Amino acid sequence: MRLVYALCIAATAWAQGEMASIPAGEFTMGRTKLTRDDSTTMRPIVLLDDRPDHKVRLDSYWLDKTEVTQAEYAKFVAATRRRPPYHWIEGKLPSGEEQFPAYNVDWDDANAYCAWAGKRLPTEAEWERAARGGKDGLSYPWGDKIDSKQARFATQAGPGPVAQYPANEFGLHDMAGGVSEWIADWFEREYYKSSPAANPKGPETGRYKVIRGGAWPDSGPRCTVFFRNWVRPNQRTPNLGFRCAR
């Protein structure tokens, strides 16, 4: 009995050290701020996919405090013989990039890593609630104005180490900028119009996967907590990584 108790304590301590606990609750998902373009043809219809704003209730869950690092991903590659990111020279992690987010990985790579680690990719609703840090109605995790002291964006210097900017109220780093993040959900432009009010998991099928959070080369508007982007699941780029949920 004592051994079981000790193992439970150790597992809990590990989870709290690597992941943030996101409490059950309701939040407003989507863009709450209207612009003059919303009622005209000036805003392409595809960019109206972050509307309407709607209430969503989620059960509690855990989310990695940072994006999965290349050092962590290297352990997965060694254990499973999964193909490494294509920028690794002769399959080896570049020196000095150990704490950079794992990038140049496609959706299947990210999904396989999460399963190997006993986790999963977050849903789109889980990601957005976590990014907001319990603050409804804001554009960024910290407020309504983009801030170069809060996120890595609008640069051509490439990715940088994780957790170099302040965490949000849930203890999560780099929920804006850094690298965009793979999401479990398929993308559907009008999904918000019929999304379930509790624990939505996205469409059952699709052609594209949702990515969230904006990345190092992106402008401020693409780094908002509500901006929805989508790519083919087999896409591997230096501006796209992931974090895991449980």
C-alpha positions in Angstrom: 0.0 0.0 0.0 2.8 2.4 0.9 4.6 1.7 -2.4 1.4 2.4 -4.4 0.9 5.6 -2.5 4.4 6.7 -3.1 4.1 6.0 -6.8 0.9 8.0 -6.9 2.6 11.0 -5.2 5.6 10.7 -7.6 3.3 10.6 -10.6 1.3 13.6 -9.4 4.5 15.6 -8.7 5.8 14.8 -12.2 2.5 15.9 -13.8 2.3 19.1 -11.9 6.0 19.9 -12.8 5.6 19.3 -16.6 1.9 20.2 -17.1 -0.6 22.8 -16.0 -4.0 21.9 -14.5 -6.8 23.6 -16.4 -9.9 23.6 -14.2 -13.4 22.7 -15.5 -15.4 25.7 -16.5 -17.2 27.7 -19.1 -15.6 30.3 -21.4 -16.4 32.4 -24.5 -14.8 30.8 -27.5 -14.1 32.8 -30.7 -13.7 36.5 -31.6 -15.9 38.7 -29.5 -14.8 42.0 -31.1 -16.6 43.1 -34.3 -14.8 45.1 -37.0 -16.2 47.3 -39.8 -15.1 44.6 -42.2 -17.5 42.0 -40.7 -20.6 43.5 -42.2 -19.0 44.2 -45.7 -17.2 42.1 -48.3 -13.9 43.6 -47.3 -13.2 40.6 -45.0 -12.9 37.4 -46.9 -15.6 34.9 -45.8 -12.9 32.4 -44.9 -11.6 34.8 -42.2 -15.0 34.8 -40.6 -14.3 31.3 -39.2 -13.6 32.7 -35.7 -17.3 33.9 -35.4 -19.7 33.6 -33.9 -18.4 33.8 -30.4 -20.1 31.1 -28.3 -20.1 29.6 -24.8 -18.3 26.4 -24.3 -18.0 24.2 -21.2 -15.0 21.9 -20.7 -14.2 19.2 -18.2 -10.8 19.7 -16.4 -7.7 18.6 -18.1 -3.9 19.0 -18.2 -1.8 20.8 -20.8 2.0 20.9 -21.3 3.4 24.1 -19.9 5.6 24.5 -23.0 5.7 23.2 -26.5 7.4 19.8 -26.7 11.2 20.5 -27.1 13.6 19.0 -29.5 15.4 17.3 -26.7 12.1 15.6 -25.6 11.4 14.7 -29.2 14.8 13.2 -29.6 14.0 10.6 -26.9 10.9 9.7 -28.8 12.8 9.3 -32.1 15.4 7.1 -30.3 12.8 4.9 -28.7 10.5 4.4 -31.7 12.8 5.0 -34.7 10.4 7.5 -35.9 11.8 9.7 -38.7 13.5 12.8 -37.3 12.7 16.3 -38.4 14.3 16.9 -41.8 16.6 19.7 -40.5 18.4 17.3 -38.2 21.8 16.5 -39.8 22.2 12.8 -40.3 19.2 12.3 -38.0 20.8 14.0 -35.0 19.4 16.9 -33.0 21.3 20.1 -33.9 23.6 21.3 -31.1 22.2 24.3 -29.3 18.5 23.6 -30.3 17.8 21.2 -27.4 15.3 23.6 -25.8 13.8 24.8 -29.1 10.3 23.5 -29.8 10.2 20.4 -32.0 9.4 21.7 -35.5 9.3 20.2 -39.0 7.0 17.5 -37.6 3.6 16.7 -39.2 0.3 16.0 -37.5 1.0 12.2 -37.4 4.4 12.8 -35.9 2.9 15.0 -33.2 0.0 12.7 -32.5 2.4 9.7 -32.3 4.6 11.5 -29.8 1.7 12.4 -27.6 0.5 8.7 -27.6 4.0 7.5 -26.8 4.1 9.9 -23.9 0.7 8.7 -22.6 -1.0 11.9 -23.7 -2.9 13.3 -26.7 -3.1 16.5 -28.8 -5.5 19.1 -27.3 -8.8 19.9 -28.9 -9.3 23.3 -30.4 -11.6 24.4 -27.5 -9.1 23.1 -24.9 -6.3 25.0 -26.6 -8.2 28.3 -26.7 -9.4 28.1 -23.1 -5.9 27.4 -22.0 -4.4 30.2 -24.1 -6.9 32.7 -22.6 -5.8 31.8 -19.1 -9.2 32.3 -17.6 -9.6 35.8 -19.2 -12.6 36.1 -21.5 -12.8 38.7 -24.2 -9.1 39.5 -24.7 -7.1 39.2 -27.9 -3.9 37.9 -26.4 -3.1 35.9 -23.3 -2.0 39.1 -21.6 -4.4 41.7 -23.0 -5.6 43.4 -26.2 -2.3 44.7 -27.6 0.5 42.7 -29.2 3.7 43.1 -27.1 7.2 42.0 -28.1 8.1 41.5 -24.5 5.3 38.8 -24.2 5.9 36.7 -27.4 8.2 35.9 -30.3 6.6 37.1 -33.5 7.2 39.2 -36.6 10.8 38.1 -36.9 12.8 36.3 -39.6 15.3 34.9 -37.0 13.5 31.6 -36.8 12.3 29.6 -33.7 13.8 30.2 -30.3 14.0 28.4 -27.0 10.7 27.7 -25.2 9.6 29.5 -22.0 11.6 32.7 -22.7 8.5 34.9 -22.2 6.1 35.2 -19.2 3.6 32.4 -18.6 -0.2 33.2 -18.7 -2.5 32.9 -15.7 -2.6 29.1 -16.1 1.2 28.8 -16.1 1.5 28.2 -19.9 4.3 29.7 -22.0 4.2 30.6 -25.7 0.5 30.4 -26.3 1.1 33.3 -28.7 4.0 33.3 -31.1 7.0 31.0 -31.0 5.6 28.2 -33.2 2.1 27.5 -34.2 0.7 24.3 -32.6 -1.0 21.2 -34.0 -4.5 20.6 -32.8 -6.5 17.4 -32.7 -9.4 18.8 -34.6 -10.2 18.8 -38.3 -10.9 22.2 -39.6 -14.4 23.3 -40.8 -15.0 27.0 -41.6 -18.5 27.1 -40.1 -18.0 24.7 -37.3 -18.7 27.3 -34.7 -22.3 27.7 -35.9 -23.1 24.2 -34.8 -20.4 23.3 -32.3 -21.6 21.4 -29.1 -21.7 23.5 -26.0 -19.8 21.0 -23.9 -16.4 19.4 -24.7 -16.5 19.9 -28.5 -14.0 17.8 -30.5 -14.4 19.2 -34.0 -15.7 17.7 -37.2 -15.4 13.9 -37.6 -13.5 14.2 -40.9 -11.8 16.9 -43.0 -9.0 17.8 -45.3 -7.1 20.1 -43.1 -6.1 20.1 -39.4 -6.4 23.2 -37.2 -3.2 24.9 -36.0 -3.3 27.7 -33.3 -1.2 30.4 -31.7 0.7 32.1 -34.4 4.4 31.7 -35.0 7.7 33.6 -35.1 7.2 35.0 -38.7 3.6 36.0 -38.1 2.1 39.4 -37.6 0.2 40.3 -34.4 -3.3 39.5 -35.6 -2.3 35.9 -36.4 -1.1 35.4 -32.8 -4.4 36.2 -31.2 -6.1 33.5 -29.0 -9.0 33.3 -31.4 -7.3 33.2 -34.8 -7.9 29.9 -36.6 -5.4 28.6 -39.1 -5.4 25.3 -41.0 -2.9 23.2 -43.0 -2.7 19.8 -44.5 -1.9 17.1 -41.9 1.3 16.1 -43.8 2.8 19.6 -43.7 6.2 19.9 -42.0 7.5 23.5 -41.5 9.9 25.4 -39.2 7.0 27.5 -37.8 4.8 24.6 -36.6 5.2 22.4 -33.5 2.9 21.1 -30.7 2.2 20.5 -27.1 0.3 17.6 -25.4 -2.8 17.4 -23.3 -4.0 14.7 -20.9 
